[in-house]
Amino acid sequence: MSILDAELLGALGPWLAGRRWYTGKGREPRLTAVSGLRLDEASETWLVRDDAGPEPVLYQVPLTRHPGPVAGLEGALVATGPAGWVYDGCQDPDGAAALLRAITEERRLDPVDGRGTGTGHRAGAAPVPTGSRVLSGEQSNTSVIYDVADGEPVILKVFRVLHPGYNPDVEVQQALASAGSTRVPRPVGDLVGRWPGRDAGPPDAVTGAGETLVEGHLALAQEFLPGVEDAWRVALRAATAGEDFTDRARALGEATAEVHAVLARVLPTRAADDAARAATLRGWQGRQGDAVAHVPALADRADEIDAVLRAGAGAPWPRLQRVHGDFHLGQVLDVPGRGWVLLDFEGEPLRPLAGRTEPDLPQRDVAGMLRSFDYAAASAAGAPAGWATAAREAFLDGYAVASGGDPRADAELLRALELDKALYEAVYEARNRPDWLPIPLAGIERILTGAAGT
């Protein structure tokens, strides 16, 4: 019998609304159970649809059931009732172990309610976990860290908001690792789920046939690199101390170019035709419209912004390829003896999944990192004048040497992409961190002023 009965589904709403990864802040969830997949006798992962917002959102909620309270899991309690004591399966070590076993043992997950299925895929050796803990501070996913007997720790990223289609974080990182790149964590495996589509009718009461299932990633397991810092912390410390960062920025440019070269070799590319240019320009202009709606003062610069975007759309373009998609200093780790290691290839969280899996301009990643150096300098107390400019130029130098092509040679395209990124940042800051809004606004002003001077 399903543990997600009507009483538990009712209790799940308030719990869900309090999670950092719940996208409908300020709304009361209206939940429907779409599918439940059995991990083991006491653990299941549920896919629940929330119809409270303008568009339905599908969430993944691993749950565990115990006959009584479990000491130490008070903060993970979801509900109590006829189904027993129900806990967040990521925080419950039993549930966390069941999730990882589904991958490392390549299990087929049977449906709890006759709807959907799942399959684990192992990419290497099967680690044996000896304990687990949830990584704090995440906004959109839940990551579980496992200590492993006789081996390096493993991190499991549980995707909370689900979409049909393969998650680029899984697809791109595994493609890089399979090609021998050490610029990404070593993969352990992934978990794929299949569930009824939004408009699918009910299955046949006897056979379960007649229902269309869609497929998407539920989780990704990979090497965890403990005791390392991300590039944001490294750069912020250097900027605050007034220390030169150009050597590290140059090495980061080289690493970025190396990753781009591998992706262009192992994943499909395509020519940048007129349709791609037109679609990209529409996306840029849509971003401009969003930015003006959230920051009305930008309306005074609308013509200048549009001119930069149109110039970028009409400039020479390289072949389109898979890229990181949301590249900034926080997405890179400083690993001793290994150099810069790139993480989180999901792309910009505000973009639809279909757009994040399409071949794109590699200069988009370059522009994202240039904006990140501006953020680091603006966030550091007492950063010396010119720190960001020096870091930006060193990064471009490194990229040019490693790739054989200098992004500065395509100035109009790079300028348009950097402006698009700054407009995206303006929308994000206006929504979430108004005190930070001056940072992207200063970047927009710098880009427009530079464009006027060319």
Salt bridges, closest charged atoms under 4 A:
ASP40 OD2 - ARG101 NH2 3.15
GLU44 OE2 - ARG38 NH1 3.41
ASP51 OD2 - ARG49 NE 3.10
ASP51 OD1 - ARG198 NH2 3.54
ASP88 OD1 - ARG160 NH2 3.62
ASP92 OD2 - HIS66 NE2 2.72
GLU105 OE1 - ARG107 NH2 2.74
ASP110 OD1 - ARG108 NE 3.80
ASP147 OD1 - ARG133 NH1 3.45
ASP169 OD2 - LYS157 NZ 2.63
GLU171 OE1 - ARG322 NH1 3.31
ASP190 OD1 - HIS121 ND1 3.17
ASP190 OD1 - HIS217 NE2 3.54
GLU211 OE2 - ARG115 NH2 2.62
GLU215 OE2 - ARG194 NH1 2.61
GLU223 OE2 - ARG338 NH1 3.11
GLU229 OE1 - ARG237 NH2 2.83
ASP230 OD2 - ARG233 NH1 2.76
ASP247 OD1 - ARG250 NH1 3.11
GLU258 OE1 - ARG183 NE 3.34
GLU304 OE2 - ARG301 NE 2.53
ASP306 OD2 - ARG310 NE 2.79
ASP326 OD1 - LYS421 NZ 3.15
ASP334 OD1 - ARG248 NH2 2.80
ASP344 OD1 - LYS157 NZ 2.63
GLU346 OE2 - LYS157 NZ 3.77
GLU348 OE1 - ARG287 NH2 3.15
GLU348 OE2 - LYS421 NZ 3.27
GLU358 OE1 - ARG270 NH2 3.65
ASP360 OD2 - ARG351 NH1 3.70
ASP360 OD2 - ARG364 NE 2.64
ASP365 OD2 - HIS260 NE2 2.77
ASP374 OD2 - ARG371 NH1 2.81
ASP374 OD2 - ARG392 NH1 3.93
ASP374 OD2 - ARG446 NH2 2.97
GLU393 OE1 - ARG408 NH1 2.58
ASP397 OD1 - ARG408 NH2 2.58
ASP406 OD1 - ARG408 NE 2.96
GLU418 OE2 - ARG392 NH1 2.77
GLU418 OE2 - ARG446 NH2 2.68
ASP420 OD1 - ARG287 NE 3.11
ASP420 OD2 - ARG364 NH1 3.50
GLU425 OE1 - ARG371 NH2 2.85
GLU429 OE2 - ARG433 NH2 2.80
GLU445 OE1 - ARG301 NH1 2.42
